[in-house]
Amino acid sequence: MNGAGTSSSIRTAFSYCVQQVRTYDYHYYLCLLHLSPAMRKAAFALRAFNVETSRAMDVASDPQIGLMRLLWWQEAIDKIYAHKVIEHPTAQALSSVVLEHKINKSWLKRSVEARIKDARREEDDIPHKIGELEKYAEDTMSTILYMTLQAGGIQSTTADHAASHVGKASGLLLLLRSLPYHASRSRQVSYIPSEVASKHGLLVNYGGRTQVRMDSREKLSDAVFEIASVANDHLQKARELAKTVPAESLSVLLPAVPAQVFLDSLERVQFDVFDPRLARGILGISPFWFQLKLKWYAWRGKY
């Protein structure tokens, strides 16, 4: 048996990936349903890999356990490319995708290494500029889109550029969306860059440690607006490329839609990430309207 496993185990592994994405990344699950059947299996495996690595720290009772999970995935990627058997459904599905589509190893490595670097950050190790958040979003979100394009046999510099912008927008907005969750954790690692926090009066020093205040919702909303504006710029740049990207790549770029939905929801609550309306439905709107919006974009060949 090779690294991809038997056909029966692979079918089970892909079913597991679909369920993981549906459970933990439902808005992306709905996006992936619009992909062609030739790309869909690979996309679900890649997105499930992202679910595994993005949740590693959140589901761990201890940060060191979460870090160990990420280090396991770092080793798993090497084993996948060495065609070794890994008894993990997501890894098995990923191994099958890598074998079939010759997925670029550097993108998988970049993704998990960015997660590991983030997991090792201390509470007072605050990003300085928004550009650092953009780099993190590129490494963790854009890479998933690059690999999906590759799995679909789409070789286009323009599509890659659009994917880069969509991934950065999605990643930045995901960090903003996660702020209330991280604020509730004992391990409060900030995703508000010190440059932005200082500008809006959120940077303080507690016992020799520089931290970002989360208790002033008005000031925090101003900081969130600044980061959200950068995400919006990336969406606009991605859409400027829409007429020049290959038609078959349009469905891969549909994650721009949930990014726009969350941006619109943020605007409705004046960029207050603690507003409970953001947690309703899908990214702040009803599931019906979300699916209708997604289908409308997909039907028109837009993102």
C-alpha positions, 0 to 999 in steps of 0.5 A: 500500500502506498502513501495514498492508501486503498481506494476504500480508505481514501473515500472514507478520508474524503468524506471525513474532510467534507464533514470537517469543512461543513462543521467548522468552515460552513461558509467555505463549504458552501463555496466549494460546492460551486467548484467543478467535480474535478476540483472539488475533492482536492479543494475539500482535502486542502480546506480540511487541512486548513481546518486542522491547522487553524484549530490546533491551538483552539482545541488544545487544553494547553498551548504546548499541546496545540503546538505539538499538533502543528509540529505533527502536521509539519512532519506529516507533510514531509511523510506525504511527499515521501509517500509514507502511510499516515493514519489520519483521514485528512492526511490520507486525503491530502496525500491522495491529492498531492500524488494526483495533482503534484501539489507544490510542497512549499505552499503546504509548508508555508501554511503550517510554518506560519501557524507554528510561528504564530503559536510560539508568539508570546503575549507581548509579541505584538505584530508591528504593522498590518503588513505582518498580518497580510503576510500571515493571511497570505501564507495561511489563506492564499496558499489554499487557493493557489493549491486549489488552482493547481489541482484544477490545472489552472496555470495563470499568473492573473488568477494567482494574483487574484487568489493572493488578494482574496486570501489576504482579505479573507485572512485579515477578516478572519483575524478580526472575527476571532478577536472576541474569542481570543479576548476571552482566552487566558492566552491573549495574543493580540492581532491588532498591530502595535502601530494601529493600536498606538494610533487609536490609544489601545497600546498600554504597558502592564508590568513591563509587557506591552499589550493591546487594550480590549476594553474600549469598544469605541477605540477598538472599532476604529482600529478594526475599521483600519484593518478592515479597510485594508481587507476591502482594498484587497477585495477591490484589487482582486475584482479588478482582475475578474475580467482577465482571469481564466473562466475556470478559476472564477469558482475558486475565487468565490471565497471573496463573497463571504469576505464581502459579507463579513465586511458588510456585517462589520459596517452595519455594527460600526466595526464593533467586533463584540456586537452579538449580531456578527455571530448570527446566521452566517457571518452576520446574515441569514443562511438563506440570504448568504446562499442566495448571494453566493449563488447569484455571484456564481451564476453571474461568473463573478466573485 
